[in-house]
Amino acid sequence: MTAAPRLVLATHNAGKLRELRELLRGQVPGLDVDTQVVDAAAAGAPDVVETGVTFAENSLLKARAVAAATGLVAIADDSGLAVDVMGGAPGIFSARWAGRHGDDQANLELLLNQVADVPDAHRGAAFVCAAALAVPGTPEEPGREEVEYGQLEGTLLRAPRGAGGFGYDPVLQPLGGDRSCAELSAEEKNAISHRGKAFRALLPAIISALQEAGE
């Protein structure tokens, strides 16, 4: 018999769910991450329109809505690529930079074309993430929220490299490294990624919320 979900990640992105499950594996006694940590679709949660103007606002919007819809502890992230010479763009528009949400290939091609003439010395960029936790409230006690941040600094490559990861991973080479994020193993990427850093910072609050909900 499949255990009931206990934690919902407000996403339809299989890569993000996989990363979260690995981060939580073995961290919470009695938590079966493969069946009890689920995405929004599996929990029957609605899609949430990202109307915020910052990563933090968007992550909180999603976490709040999913917690309210499911009655479960919910977490969400909003993340993207911030390019120095573009003033931090694509930023919150990273997933739909080319006009259609989630079209990684089109996003990559547009971005690389936009910075094609930028010298290597000025191709600095960073993945930025805000991760939010929302704990449903009760008639006796209000809900709880928390936001943490993570960043992975690097340099934009001139062409995609690697078959792993997703999004802009093939075109960002972490500082001090010689491979793109898409050429790293899952373990290597999780150890340094913006999302990994943000969720690790949020981990004590997640563990506490799950333990309280299981009491």
C-alpha positions in Angstrom: 0.0 0.0 0.0 1.4 3.4 -1.0 1.9 5.8 1.9 -0.1 9.0 1.9 1.8 12.1 0.8 3.2 14.3 3.5 5.1 17.0 1.5 4.2 18.6 -1.8 6.7 20.4 -4.0 4.8 23.0 -6.0 6.1 22.1 -9.4 5.5 19.9 -12.5 9.2 19.6 -13.2 10.4 16.0 -12.7 14.0 17.2 -12.3 13.2 19.4 -9.4 11.2 16.7 -7.7 14.1 14.2 -8.1 16.6 16.7 -6.6 14.3 17.3 -3.6 13.8 13.6 -2.9 17.5 13.0 -2.9 18.1 16.0 -0.6 15.5 14.7 1.9 16.5 11.0 1.7 17.3 9.7 5.2 16.7 13.1 6.8 13.3 12.6 8.3 12.6 9.3 10.2 9.7 7.4 8.7 9.5 9.6 5.6 9.4 7.5 2.4 10.6 10.2 -0.1 9.7 8.1 -3.1 6.0 8.0 -2.2 5.4 10.7 0.4 7.2 13.6 -1.3 5.2 14.4 -4.4 4.7 17.1 -7.0 1.7 19.3 -7.5 0.0 17.1 -10.1 0.2 14.0 -7.8 -1.3 16.0 -4.9 -4.1 17.3 -7.1 -2.9 20.9 -6.5 -3.8 23.7 -9.0 -1.4 25.5 -11.2 -0.3 28.8 -9.6 0.2 31.9 -11.7 3.6 33.5 -10.9 2.5 37.1 -10.5 5.4 38.2 -8.2 8.2 40.4 -9.3 10.9 38.6 -7.3 12.0 35.0 -6.9 10.9 35.1 -3.2 7.4 36.5 -4.0 6.8 33.8 -6.6 8.0 30.9 -4.5 5.8 32.0 -1.6 2.8 32.4 -3.9 3.2 28.8 -5.0 3.9 27.3 -1.6 0.9 29.1 0.0 -1.5 28.1 -2.7 -0.5 24.4 -2.7 -0.6 24.2 1.1 -4.0 25.8 1.2 -5.3 23.4 -1.6 -3.9 20.2 -0.1 -3.7 20.8 3.6 -0.2 19.5 3.5 3.2 21.0 4.1 4.3 22.6 0.9 7.5 23.9 -0.5 8.2 25.8 -3.7 11.1 27.5 -5.4 11.5 30.1 -8.0 14.8 30.2 -9.7 16.5 31.4 -12.8 19.6 32.7 -14.5 20.9 36.2 -13.8 23.4 37.4 -16.4 25.7 40.3 -15.3 25.7 42.2 -18.6 22.0 41.9 -18.9 21.3 43.5 -15.6 20.2 40.3 -14.0 18.0 39.1 -16.8 16.5 36.7 -17.7 15.8 36.5 -14.0 12.2 35.6 -13.1 11.5 35.2 -16.8 14.1 32.5 -17.3 11.7 29.7 -18.1 9.8 31.7 -20.7 12.6 33.9 -22.0 11.9 32.9 -25.6 8.2 33.4 -25.2 6.9 29.9 -24.4 7.2 28.5 -20.9 9.6 25.6 -20.5 11.1 25.6 -24.1 14.7 25.0 -23.0 16.1 24.9 -26.5 14.6 28.1 -27.6 15.6 29.9 -24.3 19.2 28.7 -24.7 19.4 29.8 -28.3 17.9 33.2 -27.7 20.2 33.9 -24.7 23.4 32.8 -26.5 22.5 35.0 -29.5 21.9 38.0 -27.1 25.4 37.7 -25.6 27.3 36.4 -28.6 29.5 39.5 -28.8 30.2 39.7 -25.1 33.9 38.9 -24.4 34.7 36.0 -22.1 35.9 38.3 -19.3 32.4 39.7 -19.0 30.3 36.6 -19.3 29.6 36.3 -15.6 26.2 34.8 -14.6 24.6 33.0 -11.7 21.8 30.7 -11.0 19.6 32.2 -8.2 17.0 30.4 -6.2 14.5 31.4 -3.5 12.9 28.4 -1.7 9.8 28.8 0.3 8.0 26.7 2.9 4.3 27.0 3.8 2.7 25.1 6.6 -1.1 25.0 6.6 -2.8 26.7 9.5 -5.6 25.5 11.8 -8.5 27.3 13.4 -6.4 27.5 16.6 -3.0 28.3 15.0 -2.0 30.3 12.0 0.1 28.8 9.2 3.9 29.4 9.0 6.1 30.5 6.2 9.9 30.7 5.6 12.1 31.6 2.7 15.8 30.8 2.1 18.1 31.6 -0.8 20.9 30.0 -2.8 23.2 31.1 -5.6 25.6 29.3 -8.0 28.0 31.7 -9.7 29.7 30.9 -13.0 30.5 31.9 -16.6 28.3 31.6 -19.7 29.7 29.2 -22.3 29.4 30.0 -26.0 27.6 26.8 -26.8 25.7 24.2 -24.8 27.7 21.3 -23.3 26.5 18.1 -21.6 23.3 16.1 -21.6 22.4 16.2 -17.9 20.4 18.6 -15.9 17.7 20.9 -17.5 17.1 24.5 -18.3 20.2 26.6 -18.7 22.5 23.9 -17.1 24.3 23.3 -20.5 25.6 26.9 -20.8 26.7 27.8 -17.2 30.2 26.7 -16.1 30.6 27.0 -12.3 33.4 29.2 -11.1 36.6 27.3 -10.7 35.3 24.4 -12.7 35.9 23.1 -16.3 32.5 21.5 -17.0 29.1 22.9 -17.5 26.3 22.1 -15.0 24.9 19.7 -17.5 28.2 17.7 -17.5 28.2 17.2 -13.7 26.8 14.1 -12.0 23.6 14.6 -10.0 25.6 14.4 -6.8 28.1 17.0 -8.0 25.4 19.3 -9.1 23.3 19.0 -5.9 26.4 19.8 -3.8 26.9 23.2 -5.4 23.6 24.1 -7.0 21.6 27.2 -6.2 18.5 25.1 -5.6 20.5 22.7 -3.4 21.8 25.5 -1.3 18.4 27.1 -0.9 16.7 23.8 0.1 19.5 22.8 2.4 19.1 26.2 4.2 15.4 25.5 4.4 15.9 21.8 5.5 15.7 22.4 9.3 12.3 24.1 8.8 11.1 21.4 6.5 12.1 18.6 9.0 10.5 20.5 11.8 7.2 21.0 9.9 7.0 17.4 8.9 7.7 16.2 12.4 5.0 18.5 13.8 2.5 17.4 11.1 3.2 13.7 12.0 2.6 14.1 15.7 
